[in-house]
Amino acid sequence: MASQPERQYDVSFAGTADPAATDTPWSEAEAPSTAELLSQLGEDRLWLLRQLDSGRWSRWRLDLAALERELGQLIDQAGERL
């Protein structure tokens, strides 16, 4: 079975030098609080962990698990600073 070629992804900010100047999907009045964002990140982290534990993305499991741990540490540190 032939392996898939590595893909390159463009992660630039749509041509703007200032990422804060980009449009957001919500207005300032609807913007989630920092605590809400951290909560959502925590939920997304748990989802990723469940996916890894179920055997998804086995080729990238070690890298994704390392990123998941770093994300958990980042969420914990941000929560402590609130």
LUMKOL-783897 format. One line per field, with one value per residue: residue number from 1; z, y, x of N, C-alpha, C, O in turn. Coordinates in steps of 0.001 Angstrom, whole numbers, plus 500000, padded with zeros to 6 digits. Atoms other than C-alpha are relative to their C-alpha. Layout:
N
n	NUM	...;
n.z	Z	...;
n.y	Y	...;
n.x	X	...;
ca.z	Z	...;
ca.y	Y	...;
ca.x	X	...;
c.z	Z	...;
c.y	Y	...;
c.x	X	...;
o.z	Z	...;
o.y	Y	...;
o.x	X	...;
END
This chain:
82
n	1	2	3	4	5	6	7	8	9	10	11	12	13	14	15	16	17	18	19	20	21	22	23	24	25	26	27	28	29	30	31	32	33	34	35	36	37	38	39	40	41	42	43	44	45	46	47	48	49	50	51	52	53	54	55	56	57	58	59	60	61	62	63	64	65	66	67	68	69	70	71	72	73	74	75	76	77	78	79	80	81	82;
n.z	500000	500122	499013	500523	499870	498976	500544	499485	499718	499862	498733	499929	499586	501139	500626	499158	499084	498647	499833	499228	500896	500775	499504	499151	500277	499065	499706	498689	498985	499924	499848	498787	498995	499957	499313	500952	500992	499362	499845	501313	500299	499184	500629	501238	499597	499620	501231	500652	499205	500256	501350	499963	499240	500789	501074	501190	500382	499391	500561	499340	498609	499058	500159	499536	498547	499446	500142	499054	498671	499974	499954	498628	499147	500347	499449	498543	499665	500278	498967	498751	500084	500001;
n.y	498826	498795	498975	498719	498956	498994	498823	498695	499191	498565	499560	498549	499284	499448	498881	498826	500074	499878	500960	499403	499185	500852	500099	501139	500500	499445	498575	499794	500276	501444	500672	500830	499591	500815	501244	500815	500499	501041	501157	500618	500637	501210	500987	500433	500825	501307	500657	500483	501114	501161	500469	500679	501232	500959	500502	499153	499330	500762	499567	498756	500098	499460	498539	499422	500151	498966	498723	500031	499710	498580	499232	500115	499136	498616	499714	499915	498758	498868	500023	499527	498553	499281;
n.x	500837	499179	500322	500456	498977	500265	500689	499628	501179	499780	500564	499868	501192	500748	499334	499860	498870	500539	501095	501087	500820	500896	501362	500297	501338	500958	499822	499391	501001	500195	498705	499936	499024	498791	500353	500755	499047	499200	500882	500145	498716	499941	500879	499349	498863	500537	500425	498786	499492	500872	499715	498705	500166	500777	499153	499971	498759	498912	498719	499577	500433	499014	499934	501260	500049	499121	500717	501115	499440	499629	501252	500499	499180	500328	501332	499837	499291	500893	501034	499410	499762	501282;
ca.z	500000	498921	501521	500989	500278	503028	502456	502873	504454	504194	507698	506834	507973	504690	503463	506387	508531	511584	512598	515026	512056	510547	510859	513626	513398	516226	517173	520215	522155	521370	521858	524290	527527	528153	530554	527870	525335	527784	528485	524767	524314	527182	525503	522184	523930	525467	522062	520592	523439	522904	519194	519864	522464	519976	517493	515038	513244	514343	512036	513915	517343	519134	517685	518355	521894	522549	521204	523342	526470	525579	524968	528377	530041	528190	529222	532850	532894	531307	533798	536720	535493	535357;
ca.y	500000	503326	506038	509351	512316	514865	517804	521403	523682	527445	528805	532478	535072	535693	538150	540547	541345	541941	538859	541015	543014	540002	539597	537332	535133	537094	540705	542236	541921	538177	537426	534550	535230	533915	531338	530158	529871	527881	525614	525000	524292	521798	520054	519975	518552	515769	515015	514720	512461	510174	509981	509047	506450	504869	504370	507180	508729	505964	507263	510590	509305	510188	513705	514376	513013	515374	518293	517241	517280	520719	522004	520680	522478	525689	525521	524867	527790	530150	529044	529720	533270	534137;
ca.x	500000	501494	501748	500066	502360	502709	500376	501347	498771	498573	498107	498527	496023	494210	496807	496637	499654	497420	495394	493371	492080	490300	486556	485288	482197	480555	480000	481683	478425	478273	481975	482543	484358	487840	486402	483968	486789	488907	485952	485452	489172	488947	486018	487880	490947	488835	487332	490824	491921	488914	489666	493280	492265	489850	492686	492073	495016	497373	500093	500199	499192	502442	502609	498925	499204	502121	500098	497132	499320	500690	497167	496103	499013	498205	494531	495511	497961	495437	492767	495102	495700	492004;
c.z	500000	501052	499302	500136	501097	499343	500664	500175	500155	501280	500171	500361	498834	499454	500854	500962	501446	500179	500791	499113	499181	500620	500873	499708	500957	500208	501385	501116	500194	500293	501294	500965	499934	500658	499068	498930	500577	500202	498675	499582	500788	499419	498716	500287	500389	498785	499284	500732	499777	498615	499959	500718	499217	498790	498735	499826	500588	499493	500735	501488	500967	499919	500529	501517	500680	499917	500982	501407	500121	500075	501405	500951	499751	500581	501506	500415	499781	501053	501332	500013	499983	501381;
c.y	501242	501012	501293	501024	500980	501218	501259	500828	501449	500452	501513	500623	500762	501288	501244	499811	500014	499037	500570	500810	499160	499984	498769	499543	500534	501480	500125	499677	498497	499242	499194	500526	499089	498654	499073	499409	498882	498723	499256	499305	498702	498888	499462	499102	498601	499211	499398	498793	498733	499413	499225	498665	498942	499478	500832	500618	499309	500436	501225	499988	500645	501519	500664	499891	501048	501368	500085	500319	501473	500888	499956	500901	501468	500420	500154	501298	501211	500073	500507	501508	500813	500421;
c.x	500885	499599	499602	501125	499603	499365	500523	498736	500400	499315	500150	498661	499380	500615	500148	501165	499530	498838	498837	499068	499027	498618	499848	498581	498947	500276	500630	499025	499801	501286	500033	501059	501220	499710	499224	500923	500870	499184	499844	501300	500164	499146	500625	501196	499527	499528	501205	500562	499174	500265	501308	499890	499228	500783	500026	501378	501227	501377	500566	499720	500989	500077	498743	499858	500885	499333	498840	500489	500380	498763	499414	500765	499685	498652	500078	500675	499117	498911	500504	500172	498721	499581;
o.z	500864	501349	498189	501124	501357	498275	501852	499279	500759	501395	501293	500305	498858	499091	500381	501453	502336	499723	500617	499503	498469	501816	500606	499172	500848	499967	502125	502158	501284	500482	502347	500558	499300	500208	499076	498546	499905	500045	498636	499024	500269	499395	498452	499553	500005	498718	498837	500102	499658	498444	499326	500272	499439	498055	497754	500790	501123	500229	500854	502138	501828	500947	501222	502159	501721	500859	501542	502131	501144	500788	501911	501802	500691	501112	502068	501364	500601	501503	502055	501077	500076	501546;
o.y	501393	501176	501592	501002	501211	501650	501266	500874	501765	500376	502019	499962	501992	502218	502242	498706	499607	499322	500109	501095	499716	500233	497735	500314	500153	501960	499145	499166	498059	498026	499692	501144	498034	497620	497862	498249	497882	497615	498027	498208	497713	497728	498261	498146	497606	497995	498252	497815	497641	498194	498173	497670	497746	498617	500440	500843	499968	500377	501377	501033	501424	502195	501679	500798	501592	502158	501149	501074	502103	501892	500975	501560	502258	501522	501069	501949	502129	501164	501176	502126	502040	501035;
o.x	501749	498415	500034	501859	498422	499799	500845	497893	501425	498092	500140	497624	499322	499896	500691	501396	500276	497731	497709	497936	498190	498465	500462	497785	497782	501384	500710	499436	499433	501248	499635	502043	501187	500204	499442	500776	501126	499697	499902	501262	500682	499559	500576	501446	500142	499710	501167	500967	499730	500284	501395	500462	499415	500299	500658	502111	502119	502362	501782	499768	500579	500115	498818	499329	500515	499403	498577	499842	500114	498754	498945	500168	499593	498518	499477	500238	499113	498561	499766	500134	498764	498526;
END
